[in-house]
Amino acid sequence: MKSKTEKIAVIGGTGKEGKGLAYRWARAGYEVIIGSRKLEKAKQAVEEISKMFPAEKTVVISGEENNDAAKEGDVIVITVPYKFHEEILGQLKPFVQGKYVLDVTVPLVPPKVSTVHIPKNGSAALCAQSILGEDVRVISAFQNISFELLLGNEAIDCDVLVCGKDKSARQLGVRLVDDAGLNAWDAGPLENSIVAEGLTSILIRINKKYSSKSAGIRITGVKNKST
Ligand SMILES: NC(=O)c1ccc[n+]([C@@H]2O[C@H](COP(=O)([O-])OP(=O)(O)OC[C@H]3O[C@@H](n4cnc5c(N)ncnc54)[C@H](OP(=O)(O)O)[C@@H]3O)[C@@H](O)[C@H]2O)c1
């Protein structure tokens, strides 16, 4: 796939994190489809995101019901609360075969959101891969980036760990993170995703304990990132 030719469908793109990612990718020149359970809600989110750009900037964003968004997208991004993760993946399974699915899900279990929860498959991303099957390439990323930061234009003081089913999934994930304006690291196979997912609970705890809103992570000590 060539750079910026993918259509990105953001499932649950009417929500906080989905809107933030949609904004970032539209800004970078990707065609973005906002998915929702309700078409009207999707169109309303499209209007909100479009208003974030100056009138002279051309952005391509549309709204669809989730299944239609998944049918049209080349990369399907999952941004629904963990409680509905399995259900939405089961629903989308027929429409994402042969495609890339980028899962942003953090397996938080309220009210204990600052305690790491390990799902039955080992991570939310592995659970997604197991539900969707071998013909889908799952990518995991963005778990440690809060929506407020994505919706702003300031530099974000947090790196992004990218895990994926295979090398091509990780390469695409790294590019999508870089194009969203963040610093990506290839963090290996989906088995490693639980570390990124779990870090979110630790960051929530740090934010609470130290009265902060934007605790993040940085990988240090790497001199040549291109290798
Ligand atoms: N918020 C953050 O800062 C943040 C940071 C990192 C990762 N994440 C992860 O991103 C995901 C979304 O978080 P969020 O804060 O954006 O959530 P949210 O705003 O509460 O919800 C996102 C969207 O999920 C959809 N949704 C709600 N109930 C649903 C159901 N029963 N079935 C299918 N879809 C449903 C809704 O879309 P429609 O009503 O339009 O269908 C809603 O707009 C979570 O997995 C979270 O762990 C969030």
The ligand as an SDF file (V2000), in Angstrom:
LIG
                    3D

 48 52  0  0  0  0  0  0  0  0999 V2000
  -10.4850    8.2620   25.9800 N   0  0  0  0  0  0  0  0  0  0  0  0
   -9.1700    8.1810   25.9130 C   0  0  0  0  0  0  0  0  0  0  0  0
   -8.4470    9.1520   26.2110 O   0  0  0  0  0  0  0  0  0  0  0  0
   -8.5320    6.8860   25.4520 C   0  0  0  0  0  0  0  0  0  0  0  0
   -7.1260    6.8040   25.3900 C   0  0  0  0  0  0  0  0  0  0  0  0
   -6.5320    5.6260   24.9100 C   0  0  0  0  0  0  0  0  0  0  0  0
   -7.3340    4.5630   24.5140 C   0  0  0  0  0  0  0  0  0  0  0  0
   -8.6970    4.6660   24.6120 N   0  0  0  0  0  0  0  0  0  0  0  0
   -9.5090    3.5130   24.2230 C   0  0  0  0  0  0  0  0  0  0  0  0
  -10.3420    3.9000   23.1420 O   0  0  0  0  0  0  0  0  0  0  0  0
  -11.5970    3.2470   23.2360 C   0  0  0  0  0  0  0  0  0  0  0  0
  -12.6980    4.2960   23.1980 C   0  0  0  0  0  0  0  0  0  0  0  0
  -12.5950    5.1310   24.3170 O   0  0  0  0  0  0  0  0  0  0  0  0
  -13.4430    6.4750   24.4020 P   0  0  0  0  0  0  0  0  0  0  0  0
  -13.0530    7.1550   25.6310 O   0  0  0  0  0  0  0  0  0  0  0  0
  -13.3510    7.1890   23.1040 O   0  0  0  0  0  0  0  0  0  0  0  0
  -14.9310    5.8810   24.5490 O   0  0  0  0  0  0  0  0  0  0  0  0
  -16.3410    6.6000   24.4640 P   0  0  0  0  0  0  0  0  0  0  0  0
  -16.1790    8.0170   24.0030 O   0  0  0  0  0  0  0  0  0  0  0  0
  -17.0500    6.3800   25.7620 O   0  0  0  0  0  0  0  0  0  0  0  0
  -17.1110    5.7190   23.3680 O   0  0  0  0  0  0  0  0  0  0  0  0
  -16.6740    5.6140   22.0500 C   0  0  0  0  0  0  0  0  0  0  0  0
  -17.8200    5.1840   21.1640 C   0  0  0  0  0  0  0  0  0  0  0  0
  -18.1670    3.8390   21.4280 O   0  0  0  0  0  0  0  0  0  0  0  0
  -19.4560    3.6250   20.8580 C   0  0  0  0  0  0  0  0  0  0  0  0
  -20.2410    2.7220   21.6820 N   0  0  0  0  0  0  0  0  0  0  0  0
  -20.7890    2.9470   22.8860 C   0  0  0  0  0  0  0  0  0  0  0  0
  -21.4790    1.8620   23.3020 N   0  0  0  0  0  0  0  0  0  0  0  0
  -21.3690    0.9320   22.3200 C   0  0  0  0  0  0  0  0  0  0  0  0
  -21.8920   -0.3770   22.1280 C   0  0  0  0  0  0  0  0  0  0  0  0
  -22.6940   -0.9620   23.0240 N   0  0  0  0  0  0  0  0  0  0  0  0
  -21.5680   -1.0370   20.9890 N   0  0  0  0  0  0  0  0  0  0  0  0
  -20.7900   -0.4440   20.0340 C   0  0  0  0  0  0  0  0  0  0  0  0
  -20.2870    0.8060   20.1790 N   0  0  0  0  0  0  0  0  0  0  0  0
  -20.5780    1.4730   21.2880 C   0  0  0  0  0  0  0  0  0  0  0  0
  -20.1440    5.0010   20.7680 C   0  0  0  0  0  0  0  0  0  0  0  0
  -20.3540    5.2810   19.3920 O   0  0  0  0  0  0  0  0  0  0  0  0
  -21.8220    5.2940   18.7070 P   0  0  0  0  0  0  0  0  0  0  0  0
  -22.8200    5.6060   19.7860 O   0  0  0  0  0  0  0  0  0  0  0  0
  -21.6910    6.4020   17.7320 O   0  0  0  0  0  0  0  0  0  0  0  0
  -21.9830    3.9580   18.1020 O   0  0  0  0  0  0  0  0  0  0  0  0
  -19.1250    5.9260   21.3730 C   0  0  0  0  0  0  0  0  0  0  0  0
  -19.1030    7.1990   20.7720 O   0  0  0  0  0  0  0  0  0  0  0  0
  -11.5860    2.4480   24.5360 C   0  0  0  0  0  0  0  0  0  0  0  0
  -11.3170    1.1130   24.2610 O   0  0  0  0  0  0  0  0  0  0  0  0
  -10.4570    3.0710   25.3230 C   0  0  0  0  0  0  0  0  0  0  0  0
   -9.8160    2.1480   26.1700 O   0  0  0  0  0  0  0  0  0  0  0  0
   -9.3040    5.8010   25.0700 C   0  0  0  0  0  0  0  0  0  0  0  0
  1  2  1  0
  2  3  2  0
  2  4  1  0
  4  5  1  0
  4 48  2  0
  5  6  2  0
  6  7  1  0
  7  8  2  0
  8  9  1  0
  8 48  1  0
  9 10  1  0
  9 46  1  0
 10 11  1  0
 11 12  1  0
 11 44  1  0
 12 13  1  0
 13 14  1  0
 14 15  2  0
 14 16  1  0
 14 17  1  0
 17 18  1  0
 18 19  2  0
 18 20  1  0
 18 21  1  0
 21 22  1  0
 22 23  1  0
 23 24  1  0
 23 42  1  0
 24 25  1  0
 25 26  1  0
 25 36  1  0
 26 27  1  0
 26 35  1  0
 27 28  2  0
 28 29  1  0
 29 30  1  0
 29 35  2  0
 30 31  1  0
 30 32  2  0
 32 33  1  0
 33 34  2  0
 34 35  1  0
 36 37  1  0
 36 42  1  0
 37 38  1  0
 38 39  2  0
 38 40  1  0
 38 41  1  0
 42 43  1  0
 44 45  1  0
 44 46  1  0
 46 47  1  0
M  CHG  2   8   1  16  -1
M  END
$$$$
